């Protein structure tokens, strides 16, 4: 949806140019998008870790793909390290981020 909004801004700005109007700026779109991306990253990282953890616990240890596991855990760890320091997350989201960071660190 953000992509659609950016396309609409481009279209509106193009039409404003056609009528020799000053282009309208939409800083709130970029602020909202950045904020949303942090929550989306928190949601997807937490969800992926918990689902994969259940899968990994359900299969035989020798069937685990070590490279895939290390890659995913490293990526999640890095994402949550950044999120746990984000200044614009709500207290609840920050708490979730820090707890998941702790859990992934313990899993490593």
N, C-alpha and C positions, 0 to 999 in steps of 0.2 A: 504494500500500500504506500509505503514511503516513495518507492520508485514512481508510482502513479502520481503522487503529489508533486514530485520534482518535475515530472513531465508536464503537469498542469502549470506549474510556475513558469517553465520555459515557454509554454504556449501563450500564457498571459503576458509575459514580458515581450514576446515577439509581437503580439497584437498591440501592446502599448507603444512599441517602436514604430509600428506602421502608422499610428495616429499621432506620432511625434510627442508622445506623453513620456513623462519620467517613469522609468521602470520601478515597479513596486518591489521592495525587498521583503523577504519572509524569514527573518532570523529565528522566529519561534519554531519553524519547521525543522531547522537544523538542530536546535536545542532539544526539541522533543525526540527527534530521531536518535540523537546521541544517547539520551537518557534511556530510551526504549531498548537500544542495542545492549546496554549493560544488563538490563533485566532479562532480556532474551538470552544472553550469554549465561547468566546465572541459572535460568530455568533449564536450558538445554544441557549445560554441563552437569548439573545436579541430576537431572533425569537420566542422562546417558550413563553416568557413574553408577547410579543405583540399579539400573536395569542390567548393565554389564556385570556388576558385582553378583547379582542373583544368578546370572548365567554361568559365571566363572565358578561359583560355589556348587552349581548343579552338575558340572561335568567333571570327568576324571582329570586330575592334575596333569597327566601326560598329554592330554588332548589340547591343552592351552597353547595358543600361539604366543610365545614369549615376546616376539618383536612387536606384534599388534598390541599386546597388553602394555608393554613399556611405552610405546608411542602414545597410546590413549591416556594413560595415567600421567605421563609427562605433560601432555597438552592440557589436561584438566587442571593439573597442579599449577601450571603457569597462568592459566586463565583466572583461577580462583585467587592466586596471589595478587594479581592486578586488581581484581574486584574487591578483595578484602581491604584495599586501601582507597577505594573510590569514595570521594567526598560527597557525592550527590545521591547515594543510595539511602533509602529509608533505614531506620535502625533495625527493623525486622529483616530486611533484605541483607544488610551488612552482617547481621547475626547469622543468617543462613549461610552466607558466603564464608564467613570465618569458621563455622562448624564443618562445612563441607571441605574446606581447606585442611582442617585438622584431621578429618576422617581419611582424606586422600593421602595426606602426609603419613599417617599411621599405616595405611595400606602399602605404601611404597616400601 
